[in-house]
């Protein structure tokens, strides 16, 4: 049996994902496609299951405030700052990234947003 694909996040993002404030992620590379059903993992713990709604390629300079809000940030500048913290020098205005939008289908029964938010 094939193993389900997953999207992994830092534990700090768990509460935003479970509460619906984070419904996308920006990655340098992905094999995910629209319609894929994936495990959502935060801090090495599966917190839910989601369906990939879209995968859009953009350059960092094309990211918008709307992209940032869907990713749980207030502004594009906050999103780009977070990307630079994660990816370092690989991120520049011309860097091609994938914006992955997902819809949470279900949450793992043992994980509420209140206990997930306390991890880093």
N, C-alpha and C positions, 0 to 999 in steps of 0.2 A: 504494500500500500504506500502510495506517495505521501510524503510529509507535506503538510500544509505550509504555504509560504507565510512569512511573518514580516511585520514592521516593528522594529525595535526602537524604543525611546529611552531617554534618561528617566529615572524614577520621578523626578521633579515634574514631569509633564503628565503623570497619571491622572491627577484630579481634573485637569483641564480637558483631557480626552474623555473621561467618564462623564463629566458635566456638560459636554458638547461645546465647550469654548475652543477646543482644538480639533479641527476637522480636516486638516491637511498637514503635510510635511514637505520640506524641500530637501532633496537629496542630489548628490553628484551623479549617482548611477542607480539604476533600478531595473529589475527584470519584470516588475509588476505591470499588469495590463488592466484596462477597464474590465470590470466584472469579476476579477479575482477575489476570492474570499480568503482572508488572511487572519492569522492570530495577531492580536495587538499585545506586545510585550513591553512593559515599563520596568526598568530596574531588574531585569532578568526574571520577572514574574508575569505570567499571562494574565492580563486584566480583562480581556474581551476578544470578540471576533468582529471583523468589519468587512465590508465590501468596498473595493476600489471603485470609485465613481468616475475618476478621470486621471490621466497622466499627461501633463502638458510640459513640453520643453520650452524653456525661456533662458535668456541670459540674466545674470544678476541685475543688470541695469534695467531690465524689463519688469522686474518684480514690482508689485503695487502695494499700496496700503491695504487694499482688499485681500491680497495674498497674505499679507502679514496678519490681518485680523483672523482669517480662517486658520492660520497657524498658531493662534493664541497670543499674538503680539499686538501692541497698540499701533505701531507705525512700521513702515518699510525699513526705516533706519534701525529700529530695534531688531528686526528680523535679520538684516544684513550683519549687524554686530554679533548676533548669536551664531550665524553661519560662520563668520570669521573665527569665533571662539572655538567652534567645533572642528572646522576644516583648515584653519590657519591660512597659510600663504596660497593655498589652492583656490581661494575665493578672490575674484576681482570682478570688475564691471562686465567683462566679456566672458566670464566663466559660464558655461552652459550647465543648467541645473534642471531637475525634474520636479515639478510641483505635483504632488500626489494627493488628490482629494479622496477622502474615505468617509463611509457612513457606518457608524457603530451599529452592529446588528444585535449584540448581546454582551452582557458583562459577566465576568466570572462571579459566582455567588459569594465568594469570601472577600471581595474587594469593594469597599465603599470609597467614595471620594475623600471622606474625612480621614481614614487611616492611610490612604495613599499619599496624601498631601504632606505628611510629616517626614517622608524620605527625601533624600537629596538627589 
